[in-house]
Every structure is written in C-alpha cells, then in structure tokens.
Amino acid sequence: MGKKPPHLSDVEAARYPPPPPPTFHVPQPRLWFPWLRLLGAIEKDLVVDQNEVWRLFSCMFLHAGVVHLLANMFSLLFIGVRLEKEFGFLRIGFLYMLSGFGGSLMSILHLKESASKKVSVGASGALFGLLGAMLSELLTNWSIYANKCAALASLLIIVGLNLAVGFLPRVDSSAHIGGFLAGFFLGFVLLMRPQYGYVNRKYIPPGYDVKRKSKYKCCQYFFLVMSVIVLLVGYAYGLAKLYKEKSQAKFRFLDSYPR
C-alpha cells in the first residue's frame, strides 16, 4: 500500500540526527599506530604496493581511541537505527558498507596524491553516506512527506555543518566527502519507496475495477539509472587511478611491443 504522509513531528525529528564524528588521520609516533596498521588501517604503501584492498573495508571498524569509537556509535545509533527501521537491515547494511568503501577510496587517493605516510581510520565515511542517503531519499520520495521545504532546509544545514568539520586538523575530510557522495547516489538506488496513492494488486478485492497508479514515478526510475551509472563509473575510475602506476610498471614490456 502507498505510504501516507507522516506527521510533521516525525519528519522533523527524523531530520535532526547528531553530526557524525570525524575520521582521523593518525600520526605515526602514537603507541597504537603499529596495532592500527596490523588490524587494517588505511595506509598508502600497504593498499597500493602490497595489494591489501581489504583495508578499504576494515578501516571502518577501527577508531583512534575510545572517544572516537563512542562518538561514532552514538551517531550510528541515531542515524542508522531510524533508517534500518524504515528500510530493513539488508538495504541499510549494503548502503553502509558501500558508502564506507567510497569514503575509504577517496581517502586513499588523497593519501597517495599527498605522498603522506599517515594512516586513516574511522567509520565517518559510512556515516556520512547515511546522511547523503537521507538527502536523496527525501528527494526521490518527495511526494510522501509533509512540510518538504523545512525538512530539506534543515537536512542541508546539518550536512553542511558536518562537512565543515573536515577542515579541522588531522581530520580526513576526503573520507567524509567520498562517503557522502557514495551514499547520496546509493540512496536513489536502495531507498526508493512507492509513490503516494499506489495500491498493491493483492489488496484490491476481486471484481473491483480500481484505477491503479504505477508503483514508482518516471523521475524515480531516471534517478535510479543515472545513479547506477555514476556509481559504477566513480568506483571504476577511483580504483583505476589508484592502481594505474603499478599496472604500468608491471606491464612495462608492453610499451616496447611492436604494433
């Protein structure tokens, strides 16, 4: 059945999640630095030279101290639980992991370009992905919400303030941006809901001739297709840029091969 517009208080409460804590660049002299490297933190040499791609996922489960861990869990409690109740564990879990991967990919590209020896840990890329998905979910399911402009404005302000945290020292802003962009486009793919007024055929009694609306609008299908294309191109471009130099060095003999 179509989802009725929620109460205004529900919409406003859902649009004020606490800001995700930043993803930290951890300097080398710290005592926990060897342990973070061992457990799966992002480091340019290990990811690129040693082909340890799994670190792009494992870094989401590591944190630079107890305060960082508790802050991430607090944010996940208020952002993730609300989305999981509405869309289910599988969709939000898939969204969380792919958003975190997008943030990690942007982070390792930044470390590679800056030739930094720092490591990056934290789940903020995935949490910013959830914020991005909330924004795209509001846009793609626009017709079912009450007080749309207020909800959109409040969410944009929250997102802007959270992204501004990336300018603080030792904060990995590239992970925040990458995770937010990945989550924004993933929201168009994973968080589509039937338009208001849609009635499932199984709820129509036999013999009733009811004019049924299509399940999704044309604009929802358009955003779905475009988002899938952008995500595939983005992930492919990031991985290609990350391993381009290594591939050229590995197959250098092809440069002298006669054509």
Wavefront OBJ file of the C-alpha trace (Angstrom):
o trace
v 0.000 0.000 0.000
v 1.135 3.567 -0.502
v 2.740 5.245 2.474
v 0.705 8.078 3.954
v 2.452 11.341 4.741
v 3.979 11.115 8.223
v 3.158 13.528 10.997
v 5.131 16.755 10.971
v 6.808 15.938 14.272
v 8.021 12.618 12.891
v 9.578 14.276 9.848
v 11.308 16.999 11.853
v 12.607 14.526 14.427
v 13.984 12.314 11.682
v 15.830 15.244 10.091
v 17.929 16.224 13.094
v 20.485 13.428 13.555
v 23.639 14.209 15.544
v 26.683 15.031 13.424
v 28.989 12.102 12.645
v 32.394 12.381 14.314
v 35.352 12.938 12.002
v 37.565 10.253 10.533
v 41.049 10.800 11.875
v 44.471 10.750 10.304
v 46.627 9.043 12.941
v 50.247 10.274 13.112
v 52.970 7.619 13.247
v 54.577 8.294 16.666
v 51.460 7.162 18.553
v 51.772 3.943 20.540
v 48.715 2.415 18.860
v 49.982 3.104 15.337
v 51.530 -0.392 14.839
v 48.320 -2.003 16.079
v 46.159 0.028 13.712
v 48.381 -0.970 10.794
v 48.189 -4.610 11.832
v 44.409 -4.634 12.273
v 43.583 -2.973 8.951
v 44.022 0.804 8.886
v 44.369 2.519 5.531
v 47.966 3.231 4.525
v 49.122 4.025 1.008
v 52.038 1.601 0.870
v 50.015 -1.339 2.142
v 46.943 -0.764 -0.022
v 48.722 0.122 -3.264
v 52.077 -1.660 -3.115
v 51.011 -4.744 -1.124
v 47.571 -5.084 -2.766
v 45.774 -5.165 0.607
v 42.463 -3.913 -0.792
v 40.588 -5.381 2.187
v 41.818 -2.414 4.227
v 39.317 -0.219 2.383
v 36.631 -2.082 4.366
v 38.439 -2.977 7.595
v 39.314 0.652 8.394
v 35.615 1.343 9.013
v 35.747 -0.825 12.135
v 38.847 0.813 13.652
v 38.961 4.034 15.657
v 41.594 6.384 17.043
v 40.693 5.948 20.698
v 37.701 5.337 22.930
v 36.205 8.809 22.441
v 36.266 8.382 18.671
v 34.598 4.975 18.980
v 31.849 6.167 21.341
v 31.112 9.220 19.200
v 30.734 7.048 16.093
v 28.469 4.593 17.871
v 26.330 7.429 19.226
v 25.882 8.837 15.715
v 25.162 5.403 14.262
v 22.524 4.832 16.938
v 20.544 7.920 15.922
v 21.099 7.813 12.154
v 21.344 4.129 11.322
v 18.608 2.772 13.576
v 15.995 5.135 12.138
v 16.878 4.148 8.555
v 17.049 0.454 9.413
v 13.548 0.518 10.880
v 12.154 2.016 7.670
v 14.134 0.131 5.029
v 15.420 -3.030 6.700
v 18.771 -4.441 7.752
v 19.940 -5.678 4.339
v 19.446 -2.457 2.406
v 20.933 -0.223 5.092
v 23.805 -2.636 5.708
v 24.590 -2.694 1.997
v 24.347 1.105 1.894
v 26.630 1.439 4.919
v 29.369 -0.796 3.511
v 29.369 0.701 0.019
v 29.363 4.244 1.397
v 32.260 3.374 3.663
v 34.095 1.889 0.691
v 33.559 5.114 -1.242
v 34.940 7.144 1.649
v 37.935 4.839 2.010
v 38.643 5.016 -1.716
v 38.610 8.819 -1.650
v 40.807 8.787 1.456
v 43.486 6.507 -0.027
v 43.536 8.581 -3.223
v 44.154 11.682 -1.108
v 46.940 9.948 0.817
v 48.502 8.839 -2.449
v 48.380 12.308 -4.015
v 49.841 13.946 -0.909
v 52.511 11.211 -0.509
v 51.544 11.022 3.174
v 52.725 8.264 5.496
v 49.754 8.670 7.814
v 47.051 6.069 8.334
v 43.300 6.706 8.275
v 40.696 5.007 10.461
v 37.060 5.569 11.372
v 33.501 4.913 10.236
v 32.666 8.512 9.401
v 32.719 7.845 5.658
v 29.925 5.302 6.103
v 28.031 7.591 8.490
v 28.238 10.489 6.058
v 26.949 8.042 3.451
v 23.852 7.546 5.585
v 23.381 11.326 5.719
v 23.743 11.519 1.945
v 21.213 8.711 1.555
v 18.773 10.599 3.799
v 19.038 13.564 1.458
v 18.483 11.555 -1.728
v 15.696 9.579 -0.038
v 13.910 12.838 0.739
v 14.271 13.970 -2.875
v 13.241 10.718 -4.548
v 10.286 10.158 -2.171
v 9.286 13.826 -2.201
v 5.549 13.267 -2.610
v 5.025 11.353 0.646
v 6.479 13.952 3.006
v 4.741 16.823 4.733
v 6.483 20.190 5.176
v 9.005 19.283 2.478
v 10.939 22.545 2.279
v 11.557 22.743 6.022
v 12.797 19.153 6.109
v 15.087 19.744 3.115
v 16.500 23.002 4.503
v 17.212 21.509 7.930
v 18.929 18.472 6.428
v 21.090 20.633 4.129
v 22.187 22.756 7.094
v 23.124 19.647 9.078
v 25.064 18.193 6.154
v 26.893 21.489 5.576
v 27.905 21.814 9.212
v 29.121 18.226 9.321
v 31.203 18.629 6.165
v 32.739 21.781 7.632
v 34.236 19.627 10.411
v 36.609 18.266 7.773
v 38.650 21.484 7.925
v 39.820 20.693 11.464
v 43.422 19.459 11.892
v 44.044 15.705 11.488
v 40.525 15.162 10.149
v 40.190 13.116 6.976
v 37.767 15.317 5.041
v 38.263 13.272 1.866
v 36.642 10.255 3.551
v 33.679 12.409 4.565
v 33.173 13.752 1.047
v 33.629 10.363 -0.638
v 31.249 8.644 1.751
v 28.627 11.378 1.414
v 28.693 11.287 -2.399
v 28.522 7.485 -2.486
v 25.636 7.439 -0.018
v 23.796 10.193 -1.897
v 23.734 8.217 -5.151
v 23.117 4.911 -3.376
v 20.034 6.415 -1.764
v 18.401 6.791 -5.194
v 19.042 3.081 -5.808
v 18.329 1.454 -2.456
v 15.814 3.743 -0.747
v 13.081 4.079 -3.364
v 9.549 3.860 -1.994
v 6.223 3.568 -3.850
v 4.620 6.897 -4.664
v 1.705 8.163 -2.587
v -1.570 6.564 -3.686
v -0.078 3.335 -5.008
v -2.141 0.246 -4.119
v -0.754 -3.255 -4.401
v -2.875 -5.555 -6.561
v -3.206 -8.159 -3.815
v -5.084 -5.651 -1.625
v -7.755 -4.998 -4.281
v -10.855 -7.208 -3.763
v -11.866 -9.411 -6.725
v -14.298 -7.740 -9.109
v -13.318 -4.168 -8.239
v -12.167 -2.030 -11.129
v -9.734 0.362 -9.491
v -7.506 2.745 -11.399
v -4.066 1.966 -10.063
v -1.067 4.263 -10.080
v 2.304 2.945 -11.137
v 4.495 1.879 -8.247
v 7.238 4.400 -8.984
v 7.341 7.689 -10.846
v 9.338 8.211 -14.026
v 11.703 10.565 -12.210
v 12.473 7.827 -9.685
v 13.455 5.452 -12.462
v 15.554 8.205 -14.061
v 17.454 8.877 -10.827
v 17.902 5.132 -10.341
v 19.515 4.591 -13.752
v 21.700 7.693 -13.569
v 22.878 6.866 -10.051
v 23.877 3.329 -11.024
v 25.910 4.723 -13.926
v 27.594 7.362 -11.749
v 28.432 4.812 -9.038
v 29.923 2.293 -11.462
v 31.972 4.940 -13.237
v 33.073 6.516 -9.966
v 34.221 3.303 -8.314
v 35.930 2.117 -11.504
v 37.708 5.452 -12.005
v 38.892 5.552 -8.404
v 40.307 2.027 -8.482
v 41.915 2.607 -11.873
v 43.550 5.814 -10.678
v 44.734 4.087 -7.518
v 46.487 1.211 -9.304
v 47.309 2.856 -12.643
v 51.005 3.460 -11.944
v 51.503 -0.023 -10.564
v 49.855 -1.619 -13.582
v 52.047 0.397 -15.929
v 55.167 -0.709 -14.073
v 54.066 -4.346 -14.036
v 53.375 -4.461 -17.781
v 56.108 -2.094 -18.887
v 57.235 -4.589 -21.538
v 54.048 -3.783 -23.478
v 55.394 -0.300 -24.190
v 58.089 -1.744 -26.456
v 55.885 -4.359 -28.060
v 55.630 -3.754 -31.821
v 52.221 -2.667 -33.073
l 1 2 3 4 5 6 7 8 9 10 11 12 13 14 15 16 17 18 19 20 21 22 23 24 25 26 27 28 29 30 31 32 33 34 35 36 37 38 39 40 41 42 43 44 45 46 47 48 49 50 51 52 53 54 55 56 57 58 59 60 61 62 63 64 65 66 67 68 69 70 71 72 73 74 75 76 77 78 79 80 81 82 83 84 85 86 87 88 89 90 91 92 93 94 95 96 97 98 99 100 101 102 103 104 105 106 107 108 109 110 111 112 113 114 115 116 117 118 119 120 121 122 123 124 125 126 127 128 129 130 131 132 133 134 135 136 137 138 139 140 141 142 143 144 145 146 147 148 149 150 151 152 153 154 155 156 157 158 159 160 161 162 163 164 165 166 167 168 169 170 171 172 173 174 175 176 177 178 179 180 181 182 183 184 185 186 187 188 189 190 191 192 193 194 195 196 197 198 199 200 201 202 203 204 205 206 207 208 209 210 211 212 213 214 215 216 217 218 219 220 221 222 223 224 225 226 227 228 229 230 231 232 233 234 235 236 237 238 239 240 241 242 243 244 245 246 247 248 249 250 251 252 253 254 255 256 257 258 259
